């Protein structure tokens, strides 16, 4: 691998923050060019895509940098706390069963899409999905299924269950990351034009609109100019709850790993799983206390900033040029994701589900807890907890869904 031009994470962080500043400043510009540009390109998509270009061009490296780890372990839980403490849980519940329908449709799209993609590719180019023993391509794709339904723990489980070779596993991680990130870019773009998509889907968006209205109304009632004490209180709440979540996760995950290792298939031995669940649960509990009034001091704005930094670090991990290293494997991955997307659109059209449910249901499967809140908050900051709740469900069904997908892929190979 070629050494990147910049390896110092302090410099890389400065570049990422500079990119965010550029995007936010131009998005608010009155210049006709930028006004027209951001009519078609969502600002969140640029915060994701520009760092990926820097990585692809060898200026920075997502693999060598530790910034994603810092952002996902510290800023992500802190942002979830700040975005959740003011949530109206009753209004979230009112979003109804369509969110679950779209989530399980997304899961079905992954389970069925993998075997179909291999079957189609085998018909036109059987060598692309060949191999034998641990190097059989279908075995490798079972790990992608584990990642796209559950997460890293489910992916590792598939590697062991289907005895995937280390070399093939490495190639599949690249396919997983690139295809999933390209799909996330489409979802972020869709969030920016969701009104048009909802019109095409003839979706009933009344529950989402009402939730947004109530959140804005509540925010306007308690909004104030924050002083230093307010800011310190917001940061203490965010990182204090994050610290408690880390402390508890560091004890719960190893205890379950020692006393009930069979629960690993539900990701219950993963420290990251417990970190996200505990941070969100504690924040939900705080939403019933006076702490929720911290929204008036700009809690959700700080939370959104933390999420944007996470978006930039995720984008930094995508190397677009890696597609050319294994074009055949990427072809299977793209066909697979295409079926997943097509099934979601068909079902959403049938039940008149808002694009929000499609996007978050999909990302809760494909991206998990690290990115589902990002896609959800692209619609509105108050919707981020929906992404977390669905992602947790993805962890639960991931191993089972991926195993079924793997068995079906085995029989798809000629």
N, C-alpha and C positions, 0 to 999 in steps of 0.2 A: 504493500500500500504506500502511495506517495505521501511524504510528510507535508502537512498543510502549511501554508504561509504563516499563519498565526496560531500559536499553541498556548499562549498565556490566557487562562480563563478570565482574568480581570479585563484584558483587552477584548476578548470575545463578548463578554457581558456588555461592555461599553458599546460594541458594534450592534448588538441585539437591541439594546435600549435606544440607540440612535435610529435604528430601523423603525422601531415603534413610534418614536417621536416624529420621524418623517411622515409616516402613514397617517398619524393622528392630525398633524398640522395641515397636510394637504387635503385630508378628508373634510376639514372645516374651512378650507380656503374658498373664497368667493370667485376665484379665477374660473372663467368659463370652461377651460380645459379640464380642470380637476372636478368641477361639478358634473360634467358629462362623463368623465372617467369613472367616478364613484357611483354613477347611476347604474353602471353595468358590472363593476368589480367591487365586491364587499371589502371593506377595510380589513376585516379579520382574515380574509383569504390572503391578502398581501403580507400581513404579519407572519403568516405561515409559509408563504411561497418564496419571499425574498431570502430568508435564511437558508432555504433549501438550495437556492441558486449559489449562494456563497459557499455552501458545502460542496456542491457539485463541481464548482470551479476550483476547488482546492484551497480557498482562502482560509476557511475554518474547517474543523472536523467534528462532526457529531459523535463519532466513535471515541475520539481521544478526550473530548471535553467531559467534565464532570457536572456541567451546568444542568443537564436534564435531570440527573439524579437529585440535585439540590432542589430544583423547581418542583419535581414530582413528589418529593418526600417532605418538603417544608412549605413551599408556596401553594401547592395544590390543596392540602388539607386546610391551610390557613384561609385560602380563598373560599373554600366550601363553607367554613365557619361563618365568614363575613357575608356570604350570599344567602345563608340559610337562617341566620338569627332573626331576620325580619319576615320570614316566610309565613304565609297564611296556609297552614296545613289543611284546613277544611276546604279551601279553594283548590288546592292541589288534588285532593281526593275527588272533587267534583269533575276533574278532567275526564273521569269515566273509564270504561273498559277498553276503549279503542287503543289506548296506549299499550295495553297488554297484548291485544290482538296483533298490532303491528310489530311488537317485540318478537312474538312467537313466529310471525310470518318471516321476519328477518332470520330467525334461527332455522326455520324450514328452508329458506333460500340458500343458506350455507350448507345444510345437510344434503340437500338434493342437487345443488349447483356443482359441488365437487365431482361427484360421479358423472354427471352429464358433461362437464367440461372435459374430463378425461376420455369419455366415450366419443365425443365429437373429435377431439384431437387425435385419438387412436385411429379414427376412420380415415383422416387425411394424412397424418404423419405419425404412424405407430412408433417410430424410433424415439420420438420426443417423450413418450410416456412408458418407455421400456425399462430395462434394468432387471436385475435379479437379486434375490436375497435382501440384505439390509440396504442395498443401493437401488432397490426397485422404486421408481418415481412415485407410485401410488402411496408407498409407505411414507415418503417424505411429505406428501400433501396432507397426510393425517395430522401432522403437527401444525400445519396452517389452519386446518379445521379447528383444532384445539384452541389456537390463538384467536380465531375469528368468532368463536362462540363464547369462549370463556376468557382466557388470558394466558399469561406466561406460565402459571402453574399447570393449567390444562394442556398447554403445548408441550411442556416437559413430560407430562404423564403420557401423552401419545407417543413421544419418542421412545419411552421405555416399553409401553404396551406393544408397539408394532416394530420394535428393534430397528430403529432407523440409524444408519451409519452417521458418524460425526460430520463427514464431508458433505453428505447430502443434506443433513440438518442445517449446516451453515448456509448452503444455497437457498434452502427453503425460508430461512429467516429473512434473507434479502427480499425474496418474493413477497413474503408476508408484509414486511415493512413498507416496501415501495407501493404495492397495489393498494394496501389499506390506506396509506397516506394520500394517494391520488384520489381514492374514493372519498376520503374526508374532505379534500379540497372541493370536490363536487358538492358535498353536503353543505359546506360553508358558503359556497356560491348560491346554492339553493335557498339558504336562510336569508340571503340578501334580496332574493326575488320571490319570497314565500307567498306574497299576496297573489302574484300571477299564477303560481303553482296551485294555490288553494282554490283559485277561480276555476282552473282547469279540472281539478279534482272534485269541484262542487262541494267542498268541505264545509262542515259546520264548525266554525272557529269561535263560536260564542263563549265557550267556557274559558278558552285561552285569553280572549280579549277582555273578559270580565276580570280574570286574575291580574292581567297587566294593569287594568284600570284601577283596581283596588290598591295594588302596590304603589302606583304613581300617586294616588290620592293620599294614601298613608304617608308616603315620603314627603309630599308637599306640606302636610300638616305638621310634621316634626322637624323639617329641614331648618338648619341653622348654620351660621358661619362657625366652623370648628376652631377652637383654640388649641394650644399645645396639649392641655390636659385631655381634651377630647381625643386628639390623635393618639396620645400615649395609651388611653383607655381602649381604643379600637385595636391598636397593635397588641396590647396585653391580652385582650380577649382572643384575638386570632391565634397568636403564637402560644398563649397559655393553654388553650384547649388543644392545640396541636401537640404541645408537650405532654399533656395528660394522655392523649390518644396514643402517642409514641410509647409512653411509659407502660400503658396497659397492653398494647399490641406486642411489645417486647416480652411480655410474660405469658399472655394468652396463647399466642401462636406456638411457642416451643412446648408449652404444657400439653396442648392438643397433639402436637407432633409426637410427644413421648407416650401419652396415655391413650390416644385414639388416632393412630396414624392412618387408619382407613378413611378418615374424614378429609384427607388431602385431596380427594377427588372433588370435594366441594370448595376447594381453596381455603379451608379453615385452618390450615397450617401455614398460611402465607401471612407474614407480618404486614405487608402492604394492604392486603384485604382488610385486616382488622383496623389498620390505621385509618383508612377511608371510611369504613363503617362506623367506627367509634367517633371520629371527628364530626361526621354528619349527624349521628344520633345525639351527641352532646349538644350540638348546635340547635337541633330540633327542640331539645328540652329547654334550651335558653330562649327559644322563640316564644315561650309561654311566660317569660319573666320580663321585668323592665329593661333587661339588656337589649331587647329588640329595638329600643329607642335609639341605639347607637347608629341606626340607619340615618337618623337626622344629622349625624356628624360625618356622613359619607362612607359608612361601612362597606356598602356594595361597590362603591367606586374603587376603593382599595382592593377589594376582592377581585373585581374585574381586571385591575392592573396586574395582579399576581397571575391571573389566568392568561392574560396576553403574553406575559413573560414565558409561561409554560408553553403556549402556542409556538412562540419563536424557537424555543429549545427543541420542541418536537419537529418543527420544520427543518431545523439544523441537522437532524438525523437522517433526512431523506436525500439520497444521492440519485438524481434522475438518470445519470449516465450508467448506473449499475444495471439498468434494463438490458443494455447491449451485451452484458456478460453471459446471460442465460436467456436469450430471447424466447426459446421454446417454453421454458417454465413460466415465463411471464405471460405468454399467450394463454396458457391454461388458467393462470390466475385471473387474467382479465375476463376470459369467458365465464369463469366462475362468478366473479363479482357482477358481471353483466346479468347473469341469470338471477342473482340475489336482488339486484336493483329492479329488474323487470317484474319479478314476483311481487315486490313491495308496491310498485306502482299499480299493478292490476288489483291487488287487494285494497289498497287505499282508495282507488277509484270506486270499487264495489261498495265499500262501507262508508265512503265520503269522509275519510279520515284526513285531518289537516296534515300538511307536509311536515309540521313539527314532530308529529308522532312517527312518521316514516323515518325522518332523519335521526331522531334520538333512539328509536327502536333499533335501527341499523347500527348506529355507532356504539350503543351499549353492548352489542354483540361483537362487532369488529374491533372496536378500540378499547372497550372496557372502561373502568372507572377513571383512568387518566385522561381520556379525551371525550367521553360522553357528556360531562358537564360543560365542556367547551362548546360543543355543538348546541347543547340546550341553551346556554347563555347567549349564543349568537342570535337567538330569537328574542330573549329578554333575560336580564340578570336573575330575576326571581325564579326562572325555570330551571336553573342549574341543578337543584336537588332531584328533579325528575330523572335527569341523566344518571345520577348516582344510584338511585333506587333501582332503576332498570339494569344498570351494570352489575349490581350485586346479584340480581336474578340470573344474569348471564354466567357469573361464576358458578352458580349452583347447578345449571344444566349443561355447562361446558363439556365436562368429561363424557357424559352420557351421549350428548349430541355428536361430539367428535368421534366417539367410538362407533356409533351407528353409521356415520358418514364414511369412516375408514373401511368398515366391512363392505359397504356398497361400492366404494372405489376399487376394492380388491377384485370384485366381480365385474367391474367395468373394463378391466384390462383384458385385451384379447389373449 
